[in-house]
Amino acid sequence: MSLATYAVDHKAVIYLSIFLLLAGGLSAYQKLGKLEDPTYIVKTAVVVTPYPGAGPYEVEQQVTDVIEKAAQSADEVENIYSISRAGVSIVYVDLMDYNRARQIQQLWDMLRRKIAGAQGDLPEGAGPSRVEDDFGDVYGIFLALTGDGFSNAELKDYAEFIQRELLLVENVSRVQVFGTRTQSVNVDVSMAKCATLGIHPHRIVSALRSQNRVVVPGSVQTDHQRIRVDYPGDFESMEGIGDLVIGSQGHSKITLADIATISQGYTDPPEPTMRFNGKPSVGIGISASSKANVVTMGDAVQARLDVLFQDLPVGLTLEGVYYQSKLVKGAIRKFVTNLLESVGIVIGVLLVTMGLRSGLLIASGLVLSICGTLIVMLVWGIDLQRISLAALILVMGMIVDQYCSAYILP
């Protein structure tokens, strides 16, 4: 019995199959991950090891060689190449191309264990090594936080508050803050005053290091309880730094404020900053989790931001630099438009040449083909993105051309 004969004799089975195919296609369309570009796994990691004060030759001999030998002992390593600069060693580790995405993270964990085991072979003052492997993260949303009258430090505090809140949003895997500057306390020592009072600059450095650090002061044990002794040795304000005693002259104390000017600022040389429309700003990058729906994630992030800004001070503005969800919406809208146009062309052409029944029958084959493709994409884990949408649009053109060639030209 042929398939056509079976279909005619068992119409209920065919109707049920068509219904299941349509329902499955619509359900798969809703569940499929929606991205702008396909997920690409970068099979390269970077091992960064600082060695302050060392030259390139010392870094290569004492640090880079040790890290390279440790990386070579890891599994599935194909290539290792390095850069030794003054004060830092950078080692690149490439994995074999045939490794699947599900194996990559396990291999990076093994590399981290090998690098951690080699830390004891590094010279004093070098390290710790840092393994970076998250190059595949794509920030689907990038925002710029600006505010008239707000300093970079204040913008950083509010950006970190937004970062903590957005990490709780569904399908958000990572939120990174950009364009922040590191605050510092600048102590400008007057060498003339030091020479007059007989104070060596090393004494100032030694006093600052011994004062502003956390130590274990101990405890007092009684018959019934153990009392912890706290020694508040850290600085709590700029005035506290200035009141640090450096020495004495006669019966008077010499404080740091007597021989130095203390001010608060940012590290020098300045770190990379960010400006948006000519205004100083702080960037917030938001990355979606794997297989996530970027459109749904973008709507959830925007809803959360609307709630957060009700509690933020007046004057802060959050502008959208890049919204991937809007681009994905446009691409999917174009795909749906092409699908409707293809169905309309088939129905219109076949309606003129073969009649309404034949036109609807053949056009339904186009729709069912797309529904079946969406189901297969969901099973195989293929997202709706630039490449898959282009392939679907191309296939729809081929199907329309095939139908027209098979039913009209004869």
C-alpha contacts under 8 A as a table, 3 or more apart, distances in Angstrom:
res1	aa1	res2	aa2	distance
1	M	5	T	6.42
1	M	6	Y	6.70
2	S	5	T	5.28
2	S	6	Y	6.30
3	L	6	Y	5.07
3	L	7	A	6.12
4	A	7	A	5.09
4	A	8	V	6.36
5	T	8	V	5.23
5	T	9	D	6.23
6	Y	9	D	5.16
6	Y	10	H	5.92
7	A	10	H	5.26
7	A	11	K	5.88
7	A	13	V	7.74
7	A	14	I	6.21
8	V	11	K	5.82
10	H	13	V	5.61
10	H	14	I	6.71
11	K	14	I	5.08
11	K	15	Y	6.11
12	A	15	Y	5.13
12	A	16	L	6.10
13	V	16	L	5.11
13	V	17	S	6.11
14	I	17	S	4.99
14	I	18	I	6.13
15	Y	18	I	5.12
15	Y	19	F	6.16
16	L	19	F	5.07
16	L	20	L	6.11
17	S	20	L	5.11
17	S	21	L	6.00
18	I	21	L	5.06
18	I	22	L	6.15
18	I	368	L	7.53
19	F	22	L	5.20
19	F	23	A	6.02
20	L	23	A	5.09
20	L	24	G	5.74
21	L	24	G	5.09
21	L	25	G	5.96
21	L	368	L	6.70
21	L	371	C	6.30
21	L	372	G	6.35
22	L	25	G	5.12
22	L	26	L	6.22
22	L	368	L	6.64
22	L	371	C	6.05
23	A	26	L	5.25
23	A	27	S	6.09
24	G	27	S	5.07
24	G	28	A	5.94
24	G	371	C	7.09
24	G	372	G	7.82
24	G	375	I	6.36
25	G	28	A	5.06
25	G	29	Y	6.10
25	G	370	I	7.58
25	G	371	C	4.01
25	G	372	G	6.17
25	G	373	T	7.79
25	G	374	L	5.59
25	G	375	I	5.60
26	L	29	Y	5.08
26	L	30	Q	6.49
26	L	371	C	7.05
27	S	30	Q	5.25
27	S	31	K	6.34
28	A	31	K	5.06
28	A	32	L	5.81
28	A	374	L	5.87
28	A	375	I	5.54
28	A	378	L	6.00
29	Y	32	L	5.48
29	Y	374	L	6.39
31	K	378	L	7.57
32	L	291	K	7.88
32	L	293	N	7.21
32	L	377	M	7.86
32	L	378	L	5.97
32	L	382	I	7.69
32	L	383	D	5.75
32	L	384	L	6.53
33	G	291	K	5.05
33	G	292	A	5.06
33	G	293	N	4.51
33	G	294	V	7.36
33	G	382	I	7.78
33	G	383	D	4.74
33	G	384	L	6.01
34	K	291	K	7.76
34	K	292	A	6.81
34	K	293	N	4.62
34	K	294	V	5.56
34	K	295	V	6.79
34	K	328	V	6.98
34	K	383	D	5.83
34	K	384	L	4.81
34	K	385	Q	6.04
35	L	38	P	6.85
35	L	292	A	7.83
35	L	293	N	6.76
35	L	294	V	5.74
35	L	324	Q	7.90
35	L	325	S	7.86
35	L	328	V	6.28
35	L	383	D	6.92
35	L	384	L	6.21
35	L	385	Q	4.90
35	L	386	R	7.68
36	E	324	Q	6.72
36	E	325	S	7.99
36	E	327	L	7.02
36	E	328	V	5.46
36	E	385	Q	5.03
36	E	386	R	5.70
37	D	385	Q	5.25
37	D	386	R	5.30
37	D	387	I	7.16
38	P	383	D	7.31
38	P	385	Q	5.92
38	P	386	R	7.05
38	P	387	I	7.04
39	T	136	G	7.68
39	T	290	S	7.97
40	Y	136	G	6.35
41	I	101	A	6.57
41	I	136	G	5.82
42	V	133	D	7.93
42	V	135	F	6.39
42	V	136	G	5.83
43	K	94	D	5.90
43	K	95	L	5.46
43	K	96	M	7.73
43	K	97	D	7.46
43	K	104	I	7.27
44	T	92	Y	6.76
44	T	93	V	5.50
44	T	94	D	4.50
44	T	95	L	6.39
44	T	133	D	6.72
45	A	92	Y	5.82
45	A	93	V	5.23
45	A	94	D	6.68
45	A	108	W	7.77
45	A	131	V	6.72
45	A	132	E	5.65
45	A	133	D	4.58
46	V	90	I	6.72
46	V	91	V	5.64
46	V	92	Y	4.63
46	V	93	V	6.33
46	V	131	V	5.71
46	V	132	E	5.21
46	V	133	D	6.61
47	V	67	I	7.99
47	V	89	S	7.91
47	V	90	I	5.76
47	V	91	V	5.02
47	V	92	Y	6.41
47	V	93	V	7.84
47	V	129	S	6.43
47	V	130	R	5.53
47	V	131	V	4.50
47	V	132	E	6.41
48	V	88	V	7.10
48	V	89	S	5.77
48	V	90	I	4.75
48	V	91	V	6.56
48	V	129	S	5.56
48	V	130	R	5.19
48	V	131	V	6.53
48	V	132	E	7.93
49	T	63	V	7.59
49	T	88	V	5.72
49	T	89	S	5.08
49	T	90	I	6.60
49	T	126	A	7.03
49	T	127	G	5.14
49	T	128	P	6.15
49	T	129	S	4.33
49	T	130	R	6.39
50	P	87	G	5.81
50	P	88	V	4.29
50	P	89	S	6.25
50	P	126	A	5.80
50	P	127	G	5.23
50	P	128	P	7.10
50	P	129	S	7.17
51	Y	54	A	6.00
51	Y	59	V	6.90
51	Y	63	V	7.93
51	Y	86	A	7.99
51	Y	87	G	4.58
51	Y	88	V	5.33
51	Y	89	S	7.48
51	Y	125	G	6.26
51	Y	126	A	4.29
51	Y	127	G	6.32
52	P	86	A	7.79
52	P	87	G	4.45
52	P	88	V	7.12
52	P	125	G	7.10
52	P	126	A	7.06
53	G	86	A	7.29
53	G	87	G	5.61
54	A	58	E	5.87
54	A	59	V	6.16
54	A	86	A	5.86
54	A	87	G	5.16
55	G	58	E	5.39
55	G	59	V	6.13
55	G	85	R	6.94
55	G	86	A	4.44
55	G	87	G	6.32
56	P	59	V	5.06
56	P	60	E	6.15
56	P	84	S	5.37
56	P	85	R	4.64
56	P	86	A	4.66
56	P	87	G	7.26
57	Y	60	E	5.18
57	Y	61	Q	6.20
57	Y	84	S	7.53
58	E	61	Q	5.22
58	E	62	Q	5.75
58	E	63	V	7.66
59	V	62	Q	5.49
59	V	63	V	5.20
59	V	64	T	6.22
59	V	84	S	5.96
59	V	85	R	6.99
59	V	86	A	7.07
59	V	87	G	6.95
59	V	88	V	6.84
59	V	89	S	6.31
60	E	63	V	5.72
60	E	64	T	4.68
60	E	65	D	6.17
60	E	84	S	5.46
60	E	89	S	7.23
61	Q	64	T	6.40
61	Q	65	D	5.86
62	Q	65	D	6.49
62	Q	66	V	6.74
62	Q	122	L	6.73
62	Q	123	P	6.73
63	V	66	V	5.30
63	V	67	I	6.30
63	V	89	S	6.80
63	V	122	L	6.05
63	V	123	P	7.52
63	V	126	A	7.56
64	T	67	I	5.20
64	T	68	E	6.05
64	T	82	S	7.27
64	T	84	S	6.88
64	T	89	S	5.81
64	T	90	I	7.49
64	T	91	V	7.09
65	D	68	E	5.13
65	D	69	K	6.22
66	V	69	K	5.35
66	V	70	A	6.36
66	V	118	A	7.03
66	V	121	D	7.11
66	V	122	L	7.15
67	I	70	A	5.12
67	I	71	A	6.13
67	I	91	V	7.44
67	I	115	I	6.58
67	I	118	A	6.96
68	E	71	A	5.06
68	E	72	Q	6.13
68	E	80	I	7.10
68	E	91	V	7.06
69	K	72	Q	5.15
69	K	73	S	6.66
70	A	73	S	5.46
70	A	74	A	7.19
70	A	114	K	5.64
70	A	115	I	5.87
70	A	117	G	8.00
70	A	118	A	6.32
71	A	74	A	5.45
71	A	77	V	7.84
71	A	80	I	7.91
71	A	93	V	7.31
71	A	111	L	6.38
71	A	114	K	6.58
71	A	115	I	6.73
72	Q	75	D	7.87
72	Q	77	V	6.73
72	Q	80	I	7.73
73	S	114	K	7.34
74	A	77	V	6.52
74	A	107	L	7.92
74	A	110	M	6.55
74	A	111	L	5.66
74	A	114	K	6.70
75	D	107	L	6.96
75	D	110	M	7.70
75	D	111	L	7.98
76	E	95	L	5.65
76	E	96	M	5.71
76	E	107	L	7.60
77	V	80	I	7.74
77	V	93	V	6.91
77	V	94	D	5.95
77	V	95	L	4.58
77	V	96	M	6.09
78	E	93	V	7.71
78	E	94	D	5.57
78	E	95	L	5.15
78	E	96	M	5.25
79	N	93	V	6.05
79	N	94	D	5.05
79	N	95	L	7.08
80	I	91	V	7.05
80	I	92	Y	5.63
80	I	93	V	4.78
80	I	94	D	6.34
81	Y	91	V	5.94
81	Y	92	Y	5.34
81	Y	93	V	6.94
82	S	89	S	7.48
82	S	90	I	5.55
82	S	91	V	4.18
82	S	92	Y	5.83
83	I	89	S	6.16
83	I	90	I	5.10
83	I	91	V	6.39
84	S	88	V	6.45
84	S	89	S	4.78
84	S	90	I	6.32
85	R	88	V	5.38
85	R	89	S	6.18
95	L	99	N	7.54
96	M	99	N	6.01
99	N	103	Q	6.42
99	N	104	I	6.90
100	R	103	Q	5.47
100	R	104	I	6.68
101	A	104	I	5.38
101	A	105	Q	7.84
102	R	105	Q	6.93
102	R	106	Q	7.95
103	Q	106	Q	5.51
103	Q	107	L	6.40
104	I	107	L	5.17
104	I	108	W	6.29
105	Q	108	W	5.06
105	Q	109	D	6.23
106	Q	109	D	5.09
106	Q	110	M	6.37
107	L	110	M	5.07
107	L	111	L	6.29
108	W	111	L	4.93
108	W	112	R	6.22
108	W	133	D	7.46
109	D	112	R	5.06
109	D	113	R	6.40
110	M	113	R	5.14
110	M	114	K	6.38
111	L	114	K	5.10
111	L	115	I	6.20
112	R	115	I	5.10
112	R	116	A	5.98
112	R	131	V	6.58
113	R	116	A	5.04
113	R	117	G	6.14
114	K	117	G	5.16
114	K	118	A	6.51
115	I	118	A	5.15
115	I	119	Q	6.69
115	I	129	S	7.25
116	A	119	Q	5.45
116	A	129	S	7.59
117	G	120	G	6.87
118	A	121	D	5.47
118	A	122	L	7.11
119	Q	122	L	5.46
119	Q	127	G	7.25
119	Q	128	P	6.94
119	Q	129	S	7.47
122	L	126	A	6.17
122	L	127	G	7.37
123	P	126	A	5.72
132	E	135	F	7.85
134	D	137	D	6.06
137	D	287	S	6.56
138	V	287	S	5.79
138	V	288	A	7.72
139	Y	142	F	6.50
139	Y	285	G	5.47
139	Y	286	I	5.07
139	Y	287	S	4.33
139	Y	288	A	7.30
140	G	285	G	7.60
140	G	286	I	6.03
140	G	287	S	5.44
140	G	288	A	6.61
140	G	294	V	7.36
140	G	322	Y	7.45
140	G	323	Y	6.29
140	G	324	Q	4.84
140	G	325	S	7.17
141	I	285	G	5.91
141	I	286	I	5.11
141	I	287	S	6.92
141	I	298	G	7.52
141	I	320	G	7.70
141	I	321	V	7.75
141	I	322	Y	5.53
141	I	323	Y	4.76
141	I	324	Q	5.93
141	I	325	S	7.77
142	F	283	G	6.93
142	F	284	I	5.68
142	F	285	G	4.50
142	F	286	I	6.27
142	F	320	G	6.35
142	F	321	V	5.45
142	F	322	Y	5.05
142	F	323	Y	6.69
143	L	283	G	5.65
143	L	284	I	5.06
143	L	285	G	6.46
143	L	318	L	6.46
143	L	319	E	5.63
143	L	320	G	4.64
143	L	321	V	5.29
143	L	322	Y	6.95
144	A	276	F	6.71
144	A	281	S	6.03
144	A	282	V	5.70
144	A	283	G	4.61
144	A	284	I	6.32
144	A	318	L	5.59
144	A	319	E	5.16
144	A	320	G	6.38
144	A	321	V	6.51
145	L	155	L	7.11
145	L	159	A	7.20
145	L	281	S	5.34
145	L	282	V	5.17
145	L	283	G	6.23
145	L	284	I	7.55
145	L	316	L	7.01
145	L	317	T	5.75
145	L	318	L	4.57
145	L	319	E	6.52
146	T	155	L	7.28
146	T	276	F	7.72
146	T	279	K	6.92
146	T	280	P	6.47
146	T	281	S	4.63
146	T	282	V	6.78
146	T	316	L	5.82
146	T	317	T	5.22
146	T	318	L	6.43
146	T	319	E	7.92
147	G	150	F	5.44
147	G	155	L	7.53
147	G	281	S	7.53
147	G	315	G	5.37
147	G	316	L	4.37
147	G	317	T	5.93
148	D	315	G	6.12
148	D	316	L	7.29
150	F	154	E	5.95
150	F	155	L	6.41
151	S	154	E	5.21
151	S	155	L	6.24
152	N	155	L	5.05
152	N	156	K	6.03
152	N	180	T	6.55
152	N	181	R	6.90
152	N	280	P	7.71
152	N	281	S	7.49
152	N	282	V	7.57
153	A	156	K	5.00
153	A	157	D	6.35
153	A	180	T	7.40
153	A	181	R	7.29
153	A	183	Q	7.50
154	E	157	D	5.13
154	E	158	Y	6.43
155	L	158	Y	5.26
155	L	159	A	5.98
155	L	281	S	7.40
155	L	282	V	6.51
156	K	159	A	4.99
156	K	160	E	6.09
156	K	180	T	6.11
156	K	282	V	6.77
157	D	160	E	5.25
157	D	161	F	6.32
158	Y	161	F	4.97
158	Y	162	I	6.29
159	A	162	I	5.06
159	A	163	Q	6.05
159	A	177	V	6.90
159	A	282	V	7.20
159	A	284	I	7.12
160	E	163	Q	4.75
160	E	164	R	6.25
160	E	177	V	7.17
161	F	164	R	5.32
161	F	165	E	6.48
162	I	165	E	5.17
162	I	166	L	6.06
162	I	308	L	7.61
163	Q	166	L	5.27
163	Q	167	L	6.28
163	Q	175	V	5.84
163	Q	176	Q	7.26
163	Q	177	V	7.51
163	Q	284	I	7.60
164	R	167	L	5.46
164	R	168	L	7.24
165	E	168	L	5.66
165	E	169	V	7.43
166	L	169	V	5.29
166	L	172	V	7.33
166	L	175	V	7.26
166	L	301	V	6.85
166	L	304	R	7.30
167	L	172	V	6.02
167	L	173	S	6.90
167	L	174	R	6.72
167	L	175	V	6.54
168	L	172	V	7.41
169	V	172	V	5.77
169	V	297	M	7.90
169	V	300	A	6.82
169	V	301	V	6.65
169	V	304	R	7.65
170	E	297	M	6.82
170	E	300	A	7.40
171	N	288	A	5.67
171	N	289	S	5.32
171	N	292	A	5.91
171	N	293	N	7.59
171	N	297	M	5.88
172	V	175	V	7.65
172	V	286	I	7.03
172	V	287	S	6.08
172	V	288	A	4.69
172	V	289	S	5.65
172	V	297	M	6.97
173	S	286	I	7.86
173	S	287	S	5.85
173	S	288	A	5.36
173	S	289	S	4.71
174	R	286	I	5.94
174	R	287	S	5.12
174	R	288	A	7.03
174	R	289	S	7.80
175	V	284	I	6.82
175	V	285	G	5.56
175	V	286	I	4.60
175	V	287	S	6.34
176	Q	284	I	5.73
176	Q	285	G	5.09
176	Q	286	I	6.63
177	V	180	T	7.41
177	V	282	V	7.05
177	V	283	G	5.65
177	V	284	I	4.70
177	V	285	G	6.43
178	F	273	T	7.95
178	F	274	M	7.60
178	F	282	V	5.86
178	F	283	G	4.69
178	F	284	I	6.21
178	F	285	G	7.68
179	G	272	P	6.20
179	G	273	T	4.41
179	G	274	M	4.95
179	G	281	S	7.19
179	G	282	V	5.06
179	G	283	G	6.05
180	T	271	E	7.94
180	T	272	P	7.94
180	T	273	T	6.56
180	T	282	V	6.29
181	R	266	Y	6.52
181	R	267	T	7.46
181	R	270	P	7.54
181	R	271	E	6.08
181	R	272	P	7.81
181	R	273	T	7.30
182	T	266	Y	5.68
182	T	267	T	5.91
182	T	271	E	7.88
183	Q	264	Q	7.47
183	Q	265	G	5.80
183	Q	266	Y	4.38
183	Q	267	T	6.20
184	S	264	Q	6.01
184	S	265	G	5.39
184	S	266	Y	5.05
184	S	267	T	5.71
185	V	262	I	7.06
185	V	263	S	5.88
185	V	264	Q	4.58
185	V	265	G	6.19
185	V	266	Y	7.75
186	N	261	T	7.97
186	N	262	I	5.74
186	N	263	S	5.24
186	N	264	Q	5.96
186	N	265	G	6.91
187	V	260	A	6.24
187	V	261	T	5.80
187	V	262	I	4.72
187	V	263	S	6.71
188	D	260	A	5.27
188	D	261	T	5.10
188	D	262	I	6.46
189	V	194	C	7.92
189	V	259	I	6.04
189	V	260	A	4.15
189	V	261	T	6.50
190	S	193	K	5.45
190	S	194	C	6.41
190	S	259	I	5.72
190	S	260	A	5.60
190	S	261	T	7.93
191	M	194	C	4.97
191	M	195	A	6.13
192	A	195	A	5.20
192	A	196	T	6.25
193	K	196	T	5.02
193	K	197	L	6.12
193	K	259	I	5.74
194	C	197	L	5.25
194	C	198	G	5.72
194	C	199	I	4.87
194	C	200	H	6.58
194	C	201	P	7.41
194	C	259	I	6.57
195	A	198	G	5.00
195	A	199	I	6.39
195	A	200	H	7.68
196	T	199	I	7.95
197	L	249	Q	7.75
199	I	203	R	6.97
199	I	247	G	7.65
200	H	203	R	5.55
200	H	204	I	7.29
201	P	204	I	5.23
201	P	205	V	6.62
202	H	205	V	5.11
202	H	206	S	6.06
203	R	206	S	5.04
203	R	207	A	6.04
203	R	246	I	7.18
204	I	207	A	5.14
204	I	208	L	6.26
204	I	246	I	6.35
204	I	256	L	7.77
205	V	208	L	5.23
205	V	209	R	6.24
206	S	209	R	5.22
206	S	210	S	6.14
207	A	210	S	5.28
207	A	211	Q	6.08
207	A	244	L	7.98
207	A	246	I	6.70
208	L	211	Q	5.30
208	L	212	N	6.08
209	R	212	N	5.74
209	R	213	R	6.81
210	S	213	R	6.50
211	Q	233	G	5.50
211	Q	234	D	6.37
211	Q	235	F	8.00
212	N	233	G	5.78
212	N	234	D	4.35
212	N	235	F	6.16
213	R	233	G	6.58
213	R	234	D	6.01
214	V	233	G	7.07
214	V	234	D	7.25
215	V	231	Y	7.79
217	P	229	V	5.96
217	P	230	D	6.24
217	P	231	Y	6.22
218	G	228	R	6.50
218	G	229	V	5.77
218	G	230	D	7.89
219	S	226	R	6.81
219	S	227	I	5.50
219	S	228	R	4.29
219	S	229	V	5.00
220	V	226	R	5.83
220	V	227	I	5.04
220	V	228	R	6.38
220	V	229	V	7.09
221	Q	225	Q	6.32
221	Q	226	R	4.53
221	Q	227	I	6.26
222	T	225	Q	5.36
222	T	226	R	6.03
222	T	227	I	7.76
235	F	238	M	7.71
235	F	240	G	5.78
235	F	241	I	6.17
236	E	240	G	6.37
237	S	240	G	5.17
237	S	241	I	6.74
238	M	241	I	5.23
238	M	242	G	6.48
238	M	262	I	7.40
238	M	263	S	7.74
239	E	242	G	5.02
239	E	243	D	6.21
240	G	243	D	5.10
240	G	244	L	6.63
241	I	244	L	5.50
241	I	256	L	7.19
241	I	257	A	7.88
241	I	262	I	8.00
242	G	255	T	6.48
242	G	256	L	4.99
242	G	257	A	4.38
242	G	258	D	7.93
242	G	262	I	7.04
243	D	255	T	5.44
243	D	256	L	6.24
243	D	257	A	6.51
244	L	255	T	5.32
244	L	256	L	5.57
244	L	257	A	7.89
245	V	248	S	7.97
245	V	253	K	6.61
245	V	254	I	5.80
245	V	255	T	4.33
245	V	256	L	6.36
246	I	253	K	7.79
246	I	254	I	5.67
246	I	255	T	5.38
246	I	256	L	6.17
247	G	253	K	6.14
247	G	254	I	5.10
247	G	255	T	7.12
248	S	251	H	7.05
248	S	252	S	5.75
248	S	253	K	4.35
248	S	254	I	5.11
249	Q	252	S	5.48
249	Q	253	K	6.34
249	Q	254	I	6.97
254	I	258	D	6.42
255	T	258	D	5.41
255	T	259	I	7.29
256	L	259	I	5.63
256	L	260	A	5.88
257	A	260	A	5.25
257	A	261	T	6.35
257	A	262	I	7.12
266	Y	270	P	7.29
267	T	270	P	5.98
267	T	271	E	7.61
268	D	271	E	7.70
273	T	280	P	7.84
273	T	281	S	7.92
273	T	282	V	7.88
274	M	280	P	6.20
274	M	281	S	5.55
274	M	282	V	6.16
274	M	283	G	7.09
275	R	278	G	5.62
275	R	279	K	5.16
275	R	280	P	4.51
275	R	281	S	5.14
275	R	282	V	7.69
276	F	279	K	5.24
276	F	280	P	6.52
276	F	281	S	6.12
288	A	292	A	6.31
288	A	294	V	6.66
288	A	297	M	7.17
289	S	292	A	5.48
291	K	381	G	7.87
291	K	383	D	6.98
292	A	297	M	7.60
293	N	296	T	5.42
293	N	297	M	6.17
294	V	297	M	4.92
294	V	298	G	5.93
294	V	324	Q	7.25
294	V	325	S	5.44
294	V	328	V	7.59
295	V	298	G	5.17
295	V	299	D	6.38
295	V	325	S	4.59
295	V	326	K	7.36
295	V	328	V	6.91
295	V	329	K	6.79
296	T	299	D	5.24
296	T	300	A	6.22
296	T	325	S	7.97
297	M	300	A	5.10
297	M	301	V	6.09
297	M	325	S	7.85
298	G	301	V	5.14
298	G	302	Q	6.18
298	G	323	Y	7.68
298	G	324	Q	7.94
298	G	325	S	5.62
299	D	302	Q	5.19
299	D	303	A	6.19
300	A	303	A	5.12
300	A	304	R	6.23
301	V	304	R	5.12
301	V	305	L	6.15
302	Q	305	L	5.06
302	Q	306	D	6.24
303	A	306	D	5.22
303	A	307	V	6.62
304	R	307	V	5.22
304	R	308	L	6.25
305	L	308	L	4.96
305	L	309	F	6.10
306	D	309	F	5.56
306	D	310	Q	6.99
307	V	310	Q	5.69
307	V	311	D	7.74
308	L	311	D	5.76
308	L	312	L	6.79
309	F	312	L	4.98
309	F	313	P	7.95
312	L	316	L	7.36
313	P	316	L	6.44
320	G	323	Y	6.69
323	Y	326	K	5.69
323	Y	327	L	7.05
324	Q	327	L	5.18
324	Q	328	V	6.18
325	S	328	V	5.05
325	S	329	K	6.08
326	K	329	K	5.08
326	K	330	G	6.31
327	L	330	G	5.08
327	L	331	A	6.24
328	V	331	A	5.03
328	V	332	I	6.12
328	V	385	Q	7.65
329	K	332	I	5.27
329	K	333	R	5.99
330	G	333	R	5.02
330	G	334	K	6.16
331	A	334	K	5.08
331	A	335	F	6.32
331	A	386	R	7.64
331	A	389	L	7.94
332	I	335	F	4.94
332	I	336	V	6.25
332	I	389	L	7.69
333	R	336	V	5.18
333	R	337	T	6.11
334	K	337	T	4.97
334	K	338	N	6.16
335	F	338	N	5.10
335	F	339	L	6.21
335	F	389	L	6.68
335	F	393	I	6.72
336	V	339	L	4.98
336	V	340	L	6.21
337	T	340	L	5.19
337	T	341	E	6.07
338	N	341	E	4.96
338	N	342	S	6.00
338	N	393	I	6.89
339	L	342	S	5.12
339	L	343	V	6.24
339	L	393	I	7.54
339	L	396	M	7.27
340	L	343	V	5.13
340	L	344	G	6.00
341	E	344	G	4.97
341	E	345	I	6.01
342	S	345	I	5.13
342	S	346	V	6.22
342	S	396	M	7.01
342	S	397	G	7.33
342	S	400	V	6.86
343	V	346	V	5.23
343	V	347	I	6.13
343	V	363	A	5.53
343	V	366	L	7.07
343	V	367	V	7.55
344	G	347	I	5.15
344	G	348	G	5.88
345	I	348	G	5.09
345	I	349	V	5.97
346	V	349	V	5.38
346	V	350	L	5.93
346	V	359	G	6.61
346	V	362	I	7.50
346	V	363	A	5.92
346	V	400	V	6.55
346	V	403	Y	7.97
346	V	404	C	7.62
347	I	350	L	5.32
347	I	351	L	5.65
347	I	356	L	7.55
347	I	359	G	4.62
347	I	360	L	6.06
347	I	362	I	7.82
347	I	363	A	6.06
348	G	351	L	5.09
348	G	352	V	6.51
348	G	359	G	7.39
349	V	352	V	5.44
349	V	353	T	6.34
349	V	359	G	7.68
350	L	353	T	4.92
350	L	354	M	5.13
350	L	355	G	6.25
350	L	356	L	7.30
350	L	358	S	6.79
350	L	359	G	4.70
350	L	404	C	7.98
350	L	408	I	7.49
351	L	354	M	5.64
351	L	355	G	4.36
351	L	356	L	4.85
351	L	357	R	7.92
351	L	358	S	7.40
351	L	359	G	5.35
352	V	355	G	6.09
353	T	408	I	6.87
354	M	357	R	8.00
354	M	358	S	6.04
354	M	359	G	6.90
354	M	408	I	7.82
355	G	358	S	5.77
355	G	359	G	6.28
356	L	359	G	5.10
356	L	360	L	6.14
357	R	360	L	5.34
357	R	361	L	6.11
358	S	361	L	5.02
358	S	362	I	6.15
359	G	362	I	5.42
359	G	363	A	6.01
360	L	363	A	5.08
360	L	364	S	5.97
361	L	364	S	5.30
361	L	365	G	6.68
362	I	365	G	5.15
362	I	366	L	6.88
362	I	403	Y	7.33
363	A	366	L	5.21
363	A	367	V	6.64
364	S	367	V	5.11
364	S	368	L	6.08
365	G	368	L	5.11
365	G	369	S	5.99
366	L	369	S	5.15
366	L	370	I	6.46
366	L	396	M	7.33
366	L	399	I	6.95
366	L	400	V	7.71
367	V	370	I	5.27
367	V	371	C	6.31
368	L	371	C	4.97
368	L	372	G	6.11
369	S	372	G	5.20
369	S	373	T	6.21
370	I	373	T	4.98
370	I	374	L	6.24
370	I	392	L	7.79
371	C	374	L	5.15
371	C	375	I	6.41
372	G	375	I	5.15
372	G	376	V	6.36
373	T	376	V	5.14
373	T	377	M	6.14
374	L	377	M	4.98
374	L	378	L	6.23
375	I	378	L	5.17
375	I	379	V	6.35
376	V	379	V	5.09
376	V	380	W	6.11
377	M	380	W	5.18
377	M	381	G	5.87
377	M	382	I	4.84
377	M	383	D	7.08
378	L	381	G	5.15
378	L	382	I	6.17
378	L	383	D	7.56
379	V	382	I	7.87
382	I	388	S	7.83
383	D	388	S	7.31
384	L	388	S	5.88
384	L	389	L	6.21
385	Q	388	S	5.50
385	Q	389	L	5.84
386	R	389	L	5.42
386	R	390	A	6.15
387	I	390	A	5.18
387	I	391	A	6.22
388	S	391	A	5.01
388	S	392	L	6.20
389	L	392	L	5.04
389	L	393	I	6.19
390	A	393	I	5.16
390	A	394	L	6.12
391	A	394	L	5.04
391	A	395	V	6.08
392	L	395	V	5.08
392	L	396	M	6.13
393	I	396	M	5.14
393	I	397	G	6.47
394	L	397	G	5.25
394	L	398	M	6.45
395	V	398	M	4.96
395	V	399	I	6.15
396	M	399	I	5.08
396	M	400	V	6.18
397	G	400	V	5.19
397	G	401	D	6.11
398	M	401	D	5.04
398	M	402	Q	6.04
399	I	402	Q	5.01
399	I	403	Y	6.19
400	V	403	Y	5.22
400	V	404	C	6.13
401	D	404	C	5.15
401	D	405	S	6.05
402	Q	405	S	5.10
402	Q	406	A	5.98
403	Y	406	A	5.11
403	Y	407	Y	5.93
403	Y	408	I	7.75
404	C	407	Y	5.55
404	C	408	I	5.28
404	C	409	L	7.03
405	S	408	I	5.84
405	S	409	L	5.40
405	S	410	P	7.68
406	A	409	L	6.53
406	A	410	P	6.84
407	Y	410	P	6.27
